[in-house]
């Protein structure tokens, strides 16, 4: 509460540990668990709004808070539509977005996201088709870009996240070209951190010598 910044307050909210994929470089470790009930989710959001109000008051600002919902795979939850509707009801207090693998995004979900004014949806592409599918799942590269195109066509800002490692970082320009061709709102990149499932990928960390070629 004593932060000197005047930016709005942001919460990254892992609403489930469950996921339909087993990505080799995932930093999550808890596996197939879902410890938070719908009531728990609502309670956390309400607490965040209280915190946001106190933060705004202390810093003399009037800004909505923001929540990034992630997991696991957040759309894996059976009550995800109810959670989205609740977030929409709180839009005067907060904005929200999803960090997702896109598997469960369909036309119905897209309509609901649009109606409740989602800020953006983040999906992941980690190289060319062969490299990405090897890290995540066969056919995933094509599916992710299809879902990204659906979201953008509906007017929903779509971000593509690229997790760079020794084996894929040279594909970043190619991924950028594919995003540009599809009119994707934003592409951003971070480096592989060998924790969680990714502990076995220590050898794929980008070295300082490779960094100039990556950035």
N, C-alpha and C positions, 0 to 999 in steps of 0.2 A: 504493500500500500504506500510505500515511500519512494516508489519509482519516480524519477524526474521526467520521464517521457509524458507527452500529452497526447499520445496515440490512444486509440480505443483498446479496450481489454479483449483478449482472445482466449478461447478455451478449445483445446484439442481433446475431443471426447471419444474415447474408445468404448463403444456401446455394446460390443460383443467380441469374444475371442474366436468365434466360429468363422470358418471360411471354407469355400468349396475348392480352393486351389492350395497347392503345397509349393509355393515359389521357393526356389533354392536359396535366394538371398534375403528372405523375409527376416526382419529383426524381432518378430513376435515369437514367444515361446510357450504361451499358456495352452495352446491347442484348442480342442473342441469344447469350449466352456461358454456359458452365458449366465453370468452371475447376477446381472442387473434385471430386475423386473421392469415392467412399464412404469409402475409407480416410482421406482428408483430413478428411472430416467427423468421423469417429470420433476422429481424432487431436486435433482442436480441442476436442471435447467433453472428452476425457480431460485435456487441458491446462487447461481451464477448471475441472475438478474439483480438480486440484492447486492452482490459484490460489485457488479457493474455500476449500480446507482451510487454506492459509497465511493467508488473510484472516481466517477465523474464529479461528485460533490467535492472531493478532496482536491482535485486538479482543476476545478472550475471549467469543466467542459460539458458538452451535451452531445454525447455520441452513443450510438447503439453498440452493444457488445456484439461479438461474432463467435459462432461455434462451428468448428470443423468436426463433422461426425465421421468416425472411421471405425476400424475393428482390428483384427478380423475383417470380414466383409460386412459392412453395415446393412446392406440390403438383404442379408441372410435372415434377419429377424422377421418373424411372422407378424409382428406388430409395427413394422416400419411405416406403414401408411398412416397409422394413428399418430406416430411420433412426428411425421412430416406435417400432418394437419395441425398438431399442437404448436409446432414451430411457426407455422403460418399465422396462427392466432396471436403469436407474440411478436409479430414483425415490427411493431412500433418500438419494441425494446431491444430486439436482437436481429441480426442477419445470420444466415447459416449456409453451409456448403457441405458437400460429401467428398470424401477420399475413398474411392471404390475401385474394384477391378471390373465393374460394369456388367458382370454376368447376369444379374437379375434386373437390369434396367430394360423396361419395355415401354410401349406406348402409353399404357395406363400410368406408370410411374412418372414418365416424362410430363404428362398432362398435370399430374399432381404437383410436381416440382415447379412447373411453370406457374400454376395457380397460386402457389404459396411463396413465389418470388425467391427461389433459391439463388444464391449469389453466383455459384459455379459448381461444377462437378469435375473432380480430378480423376483421371484415368492414367494408366502407365503403359509406356512403350519403352523397351530396353534394348533396342538395336534393330538390325534388319529382321526379317521374318524368322529365319532359322535360329538366330541368336536369341531373340525374344521368346520364341516358343520353347526353346530348350531350357530357359530359365523358369518359365511359368507353366505353360501347357500347350499341347499341340492345337493349332488353330486359333490360339488366343490373339495373335497379332492382327489377323483379319477381323476377328470379332470386336476387338477394342476399337479399331478405327471405324467400324460400322456403327458402334454405339456412339462414338464421338460425333460422327456425321449426323446421326439422328438427333442428338442433343443440340448441336449447332443449328440444325434446320428448324428446331422448335424455338430458337432464340435463347437458348440456355448457354451461357459462357462455359466453355470446356477447356480445361487445362490438361496438358500431357506432361507427366513426370518421367524423367529419364534418369535411372540410377546407374551411374557410370562405374565400370570396372575395367580391369586390364584387358578383358576380352571383347568389350563392346564400345569403349569410349570413342573409337574412330568412326563409329556409325552415327554419332550425334548430328553431323551436318545432313546426313541422309534422312534422319528422322525429322529434322527441321524442315527439309524440303517437302516431306510427305505431309507434315502438319500445315505448311503454307498452302499446298495444293488443295487441302480439304478445308481451308479457312478456319483452322482451329484457333481459338482466341489466344492461347498462351502455351509456350513450351518452356519448361524449366528443368534444371538438372542438379543432382546432388551426387555424391560419391558413395560407393558401397561401404558400409560399416559392418565388419565381420562379427556380428553378435546375433543371438537367437539362432534361427535356422542357418544364417549365414556364417556361423562360426567356422564351418569347414571350408570357407572360401577365402581364408586369410591370404592365400597366394594370389588372389585376384585383385587385391587392393592396388589402386593406382599409385605409382611411385612418384617421387619428386621430379625425377628425370622425365617422366611421361606427362607431367602436369601441363607443360606449355602446349603440347599437342592436343590436350583435352580442352583447355580453355581458349 
